[in-house]
Amino acid sequence: MPVTDPNPLSMLDDGRSPVAVEIKDVDIKYKVYEEKYFSARELVSRGFRGRTSIEVHAVKSVSLNVHVGEAIGIVGSNGSGKSTLLRAVAGLQSLANGSIRVRGDVGLLGVGAALKPLLSGYRNVMLGGLAMGLDPDEVRGKMDEIIEFSGLGEAMGRPMNTYSSGMRARLTFSIATLRVPDILLIDEALAVGDKDFRERSLERVREIQEAAGTIIMVTHNLGEIRETCSRVIWLDNGTVQSDGPTEEVLTLYEAR
């Protein structure tokens, strides 16, 4: 039975730090629907069913261990399975085969993170903090820090549906790092905002790493990976093409 197991891992691997994420023989499949043009006669013969489903084998027999304190980048072209694998580690994607086990709590940070569009930035911060297990006083105590970090200023009092995509992403990142999880998953969340915000975000990621947090980052920005990660995994068509030191793997990836 495929499982995503949130129970802590107790094993060590080759004398290194404990394993934070164990991915073993993981396959991920899902169905997508596509529409095709059919003539009136074909539609009648098909019972007016105009859509057909196809199965996508997004991740294929992936096995790897991520250790406590590691910062890992995952690279690959669009459709290579990067974000799908990240969602599986977060427990948001079911597995067709294999298992994923994690040590501690996992937080997924992505530009598509859910916010309440009709509520103000302030209220979204409060709701996000409460959802992470903070009490209201703790969230209020961090409000000034969030306003400064996000750079939103007076816009915090306006509904989220008045924000640009960059403003929403900056607030999402600020909320997501209110409480640092044991394992932080980042899906293209640093690719938004101006240069100053990206630098602040990278500095926050480094602070998390220094606190012995584990980071797995998916991004097309190889500069961010070079600045942040000591190890890179290259996925292509759902399979691991290379796994090793950052510069070694990125050199192969850039030469493809």
N, C-alpha and C positions, 0 to 999 in steps of 0.2 A: 504494500500500500504506500503510494507516494505521500510524504509528509513534509510539512514545514514545522519544525519542533523548536519552540522558544525556550526550552529548558536549558540551563547552563551546561556548557561543555566542561569536562574536567580533565581531558587528556592534554598532554603536551606532545609536540611534534619535533623530533630531532633536536631536543635540548633547547629549542627556542621558546619564546614567550607562548603562553597558552593560546589555543586556537579560539578565535572569536567567531568565525563562520566556517562551517564545514559543508561544502557542496559536493554531493556524491552521486555520480551517474544520473544527473538531472536531465530529463527531457521535458520540454514544454510544448504543448500543441494547443491550438485554438482554431475555432471556425470563423471565417469571415464570409460575408455575403456580397455578391456582386450582381449587378443588373445588366442584362443584355437586351438588345433590341430583338423583338420577335414580331412577325407579321400577325395580323388578326387571326389567320387560320392556325398558326403555330400556338398562339395564346389559347385558343379554344381547345386544341389537342392536348395542351399541357395543363388544362384546368385553370387557366388564367394565372398560373404561377410564373411570374416574370423574373424572380430572383433565384439564383443558385448558390449553394454554399461550397466553399473549398476549405480544406484543412491546411493550416500553416504549421509547419514543424519549426518553431522559432528558435529553440535551444536543443542541442543534440549531444547527449552523453557528456555533459560538462562535469568535471570533478576538479576541485581545488580547495585549498585551505587558506584562510586569511587569519593572520595572527593579531593578538591584542597589540595596539599601538601602531599597526601598519597603516600607511596611506597608499591606496591602490587606485590606479586609473584604469578604466576599461575603454578601449578604443575600437573603432570599426565603422564601416560605412552604414548608411541608413538601412534598416532592416536586418542588421546582423545579429540582433537578439540582445543588445546591451541593456536597454531599458526594461525589457521583459524579464531578464535575469535579475535586475535590481528590484523589480516589483515582487519577484518570487522570494528574494531574501527578506523583504519587508513583510511577507505573509499576505500579499495582496493578489498573488497570481497562483493558481493551482498548478500542480505538477502532474504530468502524464506518467512519469517514472522517476525513481530516485528519491533522495531526501536532502533537506536543508536543515541544519541545526545551528543555533546561534547561542552565544554567551551574552546574557544580559538583554537590555531593551534596545530596540531598533527604531530609528527615526528616518523617514524618507522625506527629503527636501527636494522639491521640484517646482518648476515655474507653474505647473498646473495644480498646485496644492489648493484645496477647497477653502475659499473665503466666502463670507456672506456679503453679496454685492450691495444690499440695501442698508447695511449697517456701516457705521463710521469706522475709521481706522482704529480709534480708541476701543470701540466695542469688539472689533475683531481681535485685537491684542488680548483683551480680557478673556474672550471665549477660547482663544488658542491656548492661553496660559492655564486656564481651568482644565481644558482637555488633556493637558500634559501632567496634571496632578498638582499644580501650584495652587496655593490658596489666594484669595483676592488681594490680600495685603502684599503678598510677594509680587504679584503682577503689578500692582500700583507702584511698588518700590522700584520696579525696573522700567517704568513707563518713560521716564526722562531719557534713560539710556537708549531705549528703542527709537524714540523720536530723533535723537541725535544721530544714531547709527544709520537709520533709514534715510535721513535727510528730508523727511516729508513735512516737517514744520506744521504750519496751520492746516495743511491738507489732511492731517489726522482727524480733524473734526468733520470732514466731508464723507458722504457715502462712498463705498468702494467702487460703485459703478461709474463714478466720475473720474476714476484714476486711469492713467495710461497703463499699458502692459508693463512697462518698466517700473512704474511706481508700485503696482501690485506685487511684482516680483521682489522688489526691495523690502516691502513690508512682510512678505511671506518668509524671506530669509531671516529677517529680524525676529519674527515670531518663532520660527522653527528652532532658533538657537537660544531661546529663552532658557530652556532646560536642555543641557547637552546630554544626548543619549549615549549609551555605551558604544553603539555602532551607528555612525551617521552616514546615510546614503544620500548622495548628491547627484541629481539628474539634470544637468544643464542649467542649474540654478545660478551659476556665476556668470553666465553668458549674457546677462542683461544689465542695464544701468550704465552710467558713465564710467570713465576710467577710475575716478576717485572711489566710487562705490565698489567696483571690482577689486581694487586694491584692499579696501577695508574688509571685504568678504574673504579674500585669500588670507588676510592676517587673522581673521576669526577662525578659519579652518586650521591654520597652523597652531593657534592657541588650543584648539580642541585636541589636535594630535599630540601636543606637548603634555596634555593632561592624561596621556595614556589612552585616549579615545581611539577607536578604529574607524577609518574613513574609506569608503568605496565611492569613487567618483566616475560618472559617465559624462563625457564632454567631447565635442569636436575641437575644442581649443587646446591644442597640444602645448602651448605656452603655459597654460594653467597647470597642466599635468606635470610639466617639467619643474615648475616652481613648487609643487605640492607633494608629488608622489615619488616614492622610492622604487615602486614596482608597477609594471603595466601588464595588462592582459589584453591581447588582441583577439577579438572575436570576428569571425567571418562566416556568414551563412549559418550561424548558430553553433559553430564549433570553435574551440580554442586553437588559434594558429601559433601563438607564441605567448610565453609567460616568463617574465624575468625582469632584470634591472631596467629602469625607465629608459635610459638612453639606448640600450641595446635593442629593446623591442621597438621603440619609436623609429630608430634608424631603419629597421626592417619594414615597418609599417609605411614610412614615407617613401621607401624605394619600390613599393608594390606596383 
